[in-house]
Amino acid sequence: MDYTKPTLLVISGPNGAGKSTHIQTMLPDAFGSIYSFDRDNTRLGFEKQIEAQGNIPEEEVFGRATRMMEDRLIHEMKEAIILKKHFVLETPLSHPDYWVYIDLFEQGGYQIQLNYLCLDKVSNCIARVAQRVLEGGHYVAPNTIKGVYDKNLEHINNNIEAFKLIELYDGMIVPTLLVTINDGKVTYADEDALKKRWIKSGLTVLYPNIKAYLNSR
């Protein structure tokens, strides 16, 4: 990957995978000092601002904070594109609305890299989120966690060509690189990649290529 060219680095994965916690370990050297836009943390910051005003109905806080976060994100993305600066975006990819961000950078002449961190099962994600709540983190409903887990993989599988470089990470203990795919070709794969259901069943376009690469070694 030629990082002299403007690059959008997408950090994605299901809820509870550890994206925010471990993001620095998944950044290329060229991105070490670059600020990462975290949708969840930015929205939570706006929620606190709104709640501090004391005159906004509780049921309106989330929606208002989300709109404020989206406005901030779009502003920062457009600013980066004008300046041709690298950009790091931590986001789910479970809905077409999220892919609009990627389209914006593609139209700006950016190359796109995806670093995807996943856990073995939805139940692992639910347990992680529950622990996070006990530690003061934000809650996500189990049905939402399952939906994001499945839909992330579905949308990535259907839009593989959007990414010049893909790195797949196992997040069960600490982020461990399982697969690297550069310009559609597998250039690295760990044997454990074939054991991951989320790769075998969720990324069906990639799995045969990963298997063929490992069998050819």
PLY file of the C-alpha trace (Angstrom):
ply
format ascii 1.0
element vertex 217
property float x
property float y
property float z
element edge 216
property int vertex1
property int vertex2
end_header
0.00 0.00 0.00
1.43 3.33 -1.06
0.68 5.74 1.77
2.04 8.70 -0.15
-1.45 8.68 -1.71
-4.38 10.02 0.32
-5.93 7.10 2.20
-9.11 6.48 4.14
-8.50 3.87 6.83
-11.77 2.30 8.02
-11.61 0.59 11.40
-14.68 -1.60 11.73
-16.09 -4.58 13.57
-19.05 -5.60 15.73
-19.97 -3.96 19.02
-17.64 -5.07 21.80
-14.86 -6.26 19.51
-12.41 -3.79 21.07
-12.02 -1.30 18.23
-11.69 1.81 20.41
-9.47 0.03 22.93
-7.03 -1.43 20.43
-7.22 0.98 17.50
-3.62 2.16 17.90
-2.31 -1.38 17.42
-4.07 -1.62 14.05
-2.77 1.59 12.50
-0.04 1.60 9.84
3.06 3.62 10.78
1.93 6.39 8.41
-1.18 6.87 10.57
0.45 6.86 13.99
-0.18 10.54 14.74
-3.52 10.86 12.95
-6.69 11.53 14.92
-9.36 8.85 14.58
-13.00 9.89 14.38
-14.94 7.64 16.76
-18.67 7.92 16.06
-19.76 6.48 19.43
-17.49 8.56 21.62
-18.26 11.73 19.68
-22.00 11.14 20.01
-21.63 10.43 23.74
-19.78 13.71 24.14
-22.63 15.58 22.50
-25.16 13.70 24.66
-23.41 15.00 27.79
-23.44 18.54 26.40
-27.17 18.33 25.66
-28.00 16.78 29.05
-26.02 19.54 30.77
-28.38 22.11 29.25
-31.15 20.57 31.34
-34.05 21.65 29.13
-34.09 18.89 26.50
-36.52 15.94 26.91
-34.63 12.72 27.61
-36.17 10.93 24.61
-34.76 13.59 22.27
-31.16 13.52 23.51
-29.93 10.54 21.48
-31.39 11.80 18.20
-30.02 15.32 18.64
-26.58 14.03 19.64
-26.51 11.70 16.64
-27.31 14.53 14.24
-24.61 16.70 15.82
-22.10 13.86 15.51
-23.00 13.30 11.84
-22.61 17.01 11.09
-19.19 17.06 12.77
-18.10 13.93 10.90
-19.15 15.24 7.49
-17.39 18.54 8.18
-14.13 16.81 9.18
-14.26 14.41 6.23
-14.79 17.19 3.69
-11.99 19.22 5.26
-9.60 16.24 5.05
-10.54 15.59 1.40
-9.89 19.22 0.44
-6.44 19.00 2.04
-5.82 15.42 0.74
-5.03 14.28 4.28
-5.21 10.70 5.51
-8.35 10.01 7.53
-9.15 7.32 10.10
-12.81 6.46 10.57
-14.07 4.04 13.19
-17.54 2.95 12.11
-19.88 0.01 11.66
-20.60 -0.96 8.05
-23.94 -2.60 8.77
-26.16 -0.17 6.85
-25.88 1.53 3.42
-25.81 4.92 5.14
-22.34 4.14 6.50
-21.04 3.37 3.01
-21.85 6.93 1.95
-18.74 7.95 3.89
-16.61 5.61 1.80
-18.21 6.89 -1.41
-17.33 10.45 -0.40
-13.64 9.59 -0.12
-13.64 7.49 -3.29
-15.06 10.45 -5.19
-12.25 12.52 -3.67
-9.63 10.21 -5.21
-8.75 8.32 -2.02
-7.62 4.72 -1.74
-9.55 2.80 0.92
-8.16 0.40 3.51
-10.32 -1.74 5.81
-9.01 -3.09 9.12
-11.71 -5.39 10.47
-11.65 -6.68 14.06
-14.08 -9.46 14.98
-14.93 -11.91 17.74
-15.82 -15.58 17.24
-19.49 -15.34 18.24
-22.25 -12.80 18.77
-22.45 -14.01 22.38
-18.83 -12.91 22.89
-19.78 -9.41 21.73
-22.84 -9.29 24.00
-20.72 -10.34 26.99
-18.08 -7.71 26.20
-20.68 -4.95 25.95
-22.26 -6.06 29.25
-18.84 -5.83 30.92
-18.29 -2.42 29.35
-21.57 -1.18 30.83
-20.50 -2.35 34.29
-17.34 -0.29 33.83
-19.34 2.82 32.89
-19.46 2.36 29.11
-22.45 2.73 26.82
-25.15 0.10 26.42
-26.13 -1.61 23.17
-29.13 -3.95 23.03
-28.34 -7.63 22.23
-30.57 -7.65 19.14
-28.71 -4.59 17.82
-25.37 -6.29 18.48
-26.47 -9.36 16.52
-27.77 -7.23 13.66
-24.52 -5.26 13.39
-22.43 -8.46 13.62
-24.28 -10.11 10.72
-24.90 -7.06 8.54
-21.31 -5.80 8.78
-20.10 -9.03 7.19
-22.90 -9.09 4.63
-22.17 -5.58 3.37
-18.39 -6.10 3.32
-18.84 -9.37 1.44
-20.96 -7.58 -1.16
-18.57 -4.62 -1.53
-15.11 -6.21 -1.40
-14.01 -4.26 -4.47
-14.29 -0.98 -2.54
-11.09 -1.76 -0.62
-7.57 -1.66 -1.98
-6.25 -3.29 1.20
-8.09 -5.45 3.74
-6.69 -6.68 7.04
-8.78 -9.11 9.11
-8.06 -9.35 12.84
-9.13 -11.79 15.54
-10.07 -9.84 18.68
-10.70 -12.63 21.19
-7.64 -11.77 23.31
-5.65 -9.00 21.63
-5.90 -8.01 17.96
-4.11 -10.70 15.95
-3.70 -10.34 12.20
-5.32 -13.26 10.39
-5.44 -12.19 6.74
-4.08 -9.48 4.46
-5.63 -8.92 1.03
-3.97 -6.41 -1.28
-5.59 -5.46 -4.60
-7.83 -8.50 -4.34
-5.00 -10.98 -3.73
-4.25 -12.75 -0.48
-0.70 -11.85 0.54
-0.79 -13.25 4.09
-2.99 -15.71 5.95
-2.72 -17.49 9.27
-4.00 -21.07 9.56
-6.42 -19.92 12.25
-8.30 -17.87 9.64
-9.88 -21.06 8.30
-11.28 -21.84 11.76
-13.17 -18.57 12.06
-16.88 -18.95 11.34
-17.22 -15.23 10.67
-14.73 -15.55 7.82
-15.98 -18.88 6.47
-19.69 -18.09 6.61
-19.70 -14.31 6.60
-17.00 -13.46 4.05
-17.78 -16.11 1.48
-16.17 -14.15 -1.36
-12.82 -14.13 0.45
-12.80 -17.53 2.13
-11.98 -19.66 -0.98
-9.04 -17.37 -1.82
-7.72 -17.59 1.76
-8.04 -21.37 1.69
-6.30 -21.62 -1.69
-3.44 -19.40 -0.47
-2.86 -21.57 2.59
-3.08 -24.79 0.58
-0.47 -23.49 -1.86
2.19 -22.87 0.75
0 1
1 2
2 3
3 4
4 5
5 6
6 7
7 8
8 9
9 10
10 11
11 12
12 13
13 14
14 15
15 16
16 17
17 18
18 19
19 20
20 21
21 22
22 23
23 24
24 25
25 26
26 27
27 28
28 29
29 30
30 31
31 32
32 33
33 34
34 35
35 36
36 37
37 38
38 39
39 40
40 41
41 42
42 43
43 44
44 45
45 46
46 47
47 48
48 49
49 50
50 51
51 52
52 53
53 54
54 55
55 56
56 57
57 58
58 59
59 60
60 61
61 62
62 63
63 64
64 65
65 66
66 67
67 68
68 69
69 70
70 71
71 72
72 73
73 74
74 75
75 76
76 77
77 78
78 79
79 80
80 81
81 82
82 83
83 84
84 85
85 86
86 87
87 88
88 89
89 90
90 91
91 92
92 93
93 94
94 95
95 96
96 97
97 98
98 99
99 100
100 101
101 102
102 103
103 104
104 105
105 106
106 107
107 108
108 109
109 110
110 111
111 112
112 113
113 114
114 115
115 116
116 117
117 118
118 119
119 120
120 121
121 122
122 123
123 124
124 125
125 126
126 127
127 128
128 129
129 130
130 131
131 132
132 133
133 134
134 135
135 136
136 137
137 138
138 139
139 140
140 141
141 142
142 143
143 144
144 145
145 146
146 147
147 148
148 149
149 150
150 151
151 152
152 153
153 154
154 155
155 156
156 157
157 158
158 159
159 160
160 161
161 162
162 163
163 164
164 165
165 166
166 167
167 168
168 169
169 170
170 171
171 172
172 173
173 174
174 175
175 176
176 177
177 178
178 179
179 180
180 181
181 182
182 183
183 184
184 185
185 186
186 187
187 188
188 189
189 190
190 191
191 192
192 193
193 194
194 195
195 196
196 197
197 198
198 199
199 200
200 201
201 202
202 203
203 204
204 205
205 206
206 207
207 208
208 209
209 210
210 211
211 212
212 213
213 214
214 215
215 216
